[in-house]
């Protein structure tokens, strides 16, 4: 799989009899030798991108004087140190939670909603850890309260925890979305198909079909077999699995070249290369595809299906 610098997120799917899957994101460190040019590739180097984003966030917080040292908003050094601590604490949690949600729910929930929800959840650990580091560094704003002992510190934080959390839950997602969101969208879309995805010589690949594949989790991107409508979603079947994607059925079918397949039902589209058999039971038709997929043919499409797939009709 493609990596972003030395770190790549992998979606691990655990299947059981009672659950279709549960998604979890882990980070795998993969050292490799790279040249100077690849290190400065901002589009792929996670470390360089994160460094620039954190520096920009610190500058924004410092310049706006959103935070300050011990009630003294004019202390620029204290403002800077406090900003560094806030960004250093919140950014890893925000990136972990937001990118995990975007990877796990890609295609089912808008990526922006996933990212904001992840950043909101990251406010919980950040709001707990940040005051401790700020107090140790001597830059935690305490208002008029005197905080010299550990007990006084916990009492002060407990009385203002709701305000601290509110700051992380509002300003944090705003900065992350402003500085980070578009990079992660591009990174997730650049994930290649699964290694199990076999290529088909006569498959037609266009920018629109690539955009359709990018809506799937990386491990389910493969050769397109069928598209089925399920309420406001479409289920995209590939040779390595299927997944739900939030988009209209007509839009999904419109992204595939007409010569690659056909509609067999108001809710089903199939790829010609995936057809294995055409089953007839009285006046009812169904198409048998690879991967044990069988889809019904509606009466309004039966004539076109019989003509187009005549070679698969039983003798």
N, C-alpha and C positions, 0 to 999 in steps of 0.2 A: 504493500500500500504506500501511497505517497505520504511523505512526512513533512512537517513544518519545522524545519531546523532539526534538532535532535529529539523532538518529542512528537509523538503521533497519538491521537486519541483513537481507540478501537472500541467499537460497540460489540460487546459480548452477549450472545443470546443463549439463555438457558431454557430449554424446553422441558416440559413435564406433561403428564396426563391431564392435569387440572388447569394449567395455564398455557396459553399459546406461546408466550415468551415474556421474559422480564429483561429489560435492558439496563445495563450498567456501564459506566464509562471508567476505564482505567487508563493510566498514563504509562507508557512503556518507553524506557530510556533506550535509545538505539544509537550508540556512538558510531560514527563513520568519518572517514577522512574527507575533507572538503577543501576546496581552494578558497582564496580570498574573495573571488567574485561571487561564489555561491553564498558566502557568509553575509554579504551585503545585499542579497536578494530579499528585499523587504517583503515581497509577496509570499515568501515561503519560510523565512527564518523567524520562528516564534520568539526566540530570545531577543533579537534585535527589534522586532515589532513591539514586544512588551516593554522593552527599555524606553523606546520613544513614547509610547502611550503613557507610561508612568511619569516620565519627565514632563510631558504636556499637562497631565493632571495636576502634578505638583505646582507647576507654574500658574495654572488657572486658579487653584486654591490660594496660592500665596498672593498673586496679584489682586484677587478679589477680596482678600482678607476675610474669607469665610470662616476661618478658624484662627485662634489666637492663643497666646501663652498667658495662663493664669490671670485672665481678665484684662490683660494689657494689650489691646488691639494694635498699638503702635510699635510693638516689639517685633520688627521684621524677622529677626533671627528665630525667635520663638514661633512665629507664624510658619516659617519655612520648615523648621524641624517637625512641628506638629503636622504639617501637610505631608511631609515625607512618611511619617508614621502611619497616618490615615491611609495613604495610597498603598504603602507596603503591606498593610494588614488586609485591606479590602480587596485589592486587585486580584490576588491569587484565588480567594474564595469566589469572587464574582466570575472570573474566567472559568474556573472549574465547574461551577454550578450552571452558568449560562451555556457554555459549550456542550456540557453533558446533556442539558435539556434540548438544545438544538439538534444534537446528533440523534438522541433517542426518539424524539417526536417529529423529526423532519418529515414533511408531507402530510402529517395528520393535524398539526397545529401550526399556525403561522410562526415563522422563525422569530419575528420580533416579539411575539407574546412569550415564546419559550425563553428568550434572552432576558426579558424584563422580569419574568417569574423567577428565573435563576438568580438574577441580581438581588431581587427582593429577599429570597431565602438566604443569600450570602450576608445580608445585614445582621442576622442573628449572631453568628460567630464573630463578625467584625465588631459589633457593638459591645461585645463582652471582652474581647482581647485588646482592642485599641486603647481604652482608658488605662489599662494596666501599664502598657508600654509608655503611654504619654506621661503618666505619673512618675514612672521610673526615670524618664528623661527630663522631668521637671517642667513640662510644658502643658500639662493638662489644665484646661480652664476650669476653675472651681468657683467662679463668682466671688462672693464675699466670704465664702466658707474657708476655714483654716483646715488644711489637710496635711497633717504631719505624721500620723500613725496609720498603720494598716487598717485599724478599725474605723478611723475617720474617713479613710479612702473608700472603704466598702459602703459606708453610710452615705457618702456624697454621691457615689456612682449609682447606688440603689435609688436615690431620690431623683436622679436625672436620667435614668436608663431609658425611659420612654422618649425623652428628647434626643438622646444619642441614637437610639434605634431609628427614630423618624429621619434624622439626618442621613444615616446610611441608606435607608430605604427609599429616599427621594433623590438626593444629590448623587448617590452612588450609581443607580441605574441610568440617570441622565448622562453622567460623564462616560460611563461604559458604552452606552449606545452611541454617543456622539463620536467617541474615539476608536471604538473597537468593533462595533457590530458589522460593518460592511466587510472588514477584513476576514472575520470568521465566516460570514456567508460565502465569500469567495473561496475560502479554504475548504469548507465542507463540500462545495460544488465541484471542487477540483479532485475530490477523492475518486480514484478509478474504480471500474467494476470489480466484482469479486474475481479472484483468480480461478474460480470454478466456471466462470462464464466463458463458454466456448463461442468462437466467432463463426459467422456464417458468410460465405463468400458473396452471396447475392443479397445480403441484408443491406438496406439503404439507410445510410446514416446522414442525417442533416442536423443543423443547429437546433431545430425544434425537437427532434427525437432525443438529442443530447440533453436538452432542457427538461424533457420528460423523465429521462433516466436520473437526472440530478435530484429529482424530488424523492427518490428512493434512498434508503440507507445504503451506504457503499457496499455492504456485503450482499445486497439483493439486486444490484445492478447487473443485468445480464441480457441475454437475447430475449427480445420481447415475444411473448406467446399470445397474450390476450389482455383485453381491458374490459372490465365489467363495472356497471354502475351500482352503487349501494347508497341510496338516499343522496346526501350532499357530497359523497365521496366517490372515488373510483378505486377499484382494486386492480392493481397492475400486476399481471403474472409474468414472470421471467423464468428462464430455465434454472435459476438458483433460488427461487422463492417468490413470494408475493407480499404486497403491503398496500395499506390504504393511503390514498393521497387526497387531500382536500382540494378538489377542483371539479368543474362541471364535466360530465361525460363527453359532451360534444367538443369541448376544448381539448380534452385529452386525445380523442380520436383525430381531431384536426391536426395534431402535431405529427401524426404518422403518415407517410406518403401513401396515397390511395393504392398504388400498385403493390404495396407490401401486405395488404390484407383487406378484409371486408367486414361490414356489419352483418350479423346474422340475427339480430334481435334489437329491439329498441334500447336494450341495456347491455349488449354484448358485442364486442369486436374481436376478431381472431386474426392471427397471422397465418398466411398460407403455409409457411414453412413448418408450422407447429401441428398441422392437421395430420392425424393418423388414420382416422376412419370417420365415415358418415353413417350414423345409425338411423334406421327407419322403423317405427313401430306404428303401423296404421298410417294415419295422416300426420303423425308427429315425427319430427326430425331432431336429431341432436348431433353435435360435432364432438368427436373424441380427439383431444389434443394430447401431446406428450405431458409427462408429469401427472398422469391420471386426472387430467382436467376434462370434464364433460359439460358442455354448455348447450342449452336448448336453442332451437331455431324457431322463430315466430312464423306464423303463416304468411305474413306480408313479405317476408324475406325468403321463404322456402323455394320459390321459383328461381331466384337468382343464385341461391346456394346450390340447388340441384344442377344448375347449368355450370356454375363455376367449379364445383367440386364433383363433377360427374364421375371422375375416375375413382372416387372413394366410395361410391354407392355400392351396396352389396349386390352380388350377382343374382 
